[in-house]
Amino acid sequence: LIHFFRDKAKALGVQLSHSLAAIQPVILGDVEYTISVAEKLFQRGFWVGSIRPPTVPQGSARLRVSLSAAHELTQVEDLLVALEQSL
């Protein structure tokens, strides 16, 4: 699921940090924009955290996508569609 998410997110032009862990940081930069995208995803049924300063450096606000073996491929696909439409 991690590789699938990373490949598809990159194809959408989404900036990811280099991580092969279950937590996939989606770098958006702007705090307000990151919060807005996280809220749009939540309204669509996806609980994706918005991580912002002082937790991360200024200008590197991000979404925290957490994947697990309990997720199904279709759920990740739906998340990617929602992410693309929320950006």
C-alpha positions, 0 to 999 in steps of 0.5 A: 500500500505504501508503494502504491500510495507513493507512486500514485501521489507522485503521478498527481504531482504531490510532494512527498518526503522520502519515507517508506514507513506507514506514515506518509508526509504530504508536504504542502508548505502553507499552514492555512492551505494544509488545514483547508485540505485536511478539513476537505478530506475529513468532510469526505470521510478521511481523517488525515492530520495537518502537521504544522509549525512548531512541530515542523519547520516554517514553510513545511506544513504537511498532511500526515497520511497513516497507512496500515495493513488494515486498509484495503487498496480501494480505500487508498485509491479513494483517498488519492481521488479525494486528495487530488480533488481537495488540492 
